[in-house]
Amino acid sequence: MALVRKGSRRIVVDGTAYRWRLRGRPTYSQGLARSPCTFAVERADTRGATLLVTTDQPHPSNWTGRVAEPVRPSRVAAAVRLALRDGWTPTAPGSAFHLDHSAGFTPAH
């Protein structure tokens, strides 16, 4: 799964360039704050497995007014480091690598 370039941001983690993207518009479930915010990361220079990170926060553009912390580059960098330590190989083809940090997320009713 390739990351859409439009709207993606560049980040360098430990000397390696990556691109990351958060959906600008939440999915229906994210808009209702029933599911947490997610973002995707991939190597900037090579196609390979995409990293999908599920956060413990609602999407910043949710429709219910729930307060959400923005996804900051420091959080993206920490997720990349953790995924690499856990076995993500961003240069190898294959299915997406999922990193679930949703513990503590409370869905809206």
Secondary structure, DSSP 8 states (H G I E B T S, - for coil): ----STT-EEEEETTEEEEEEE-SS--HHHHTTSS--EEEEEESSS----EEEE-SS--TT-SS--------HHHHHHHHHHHHHTT--TTS-SS-EEEE--TT-----
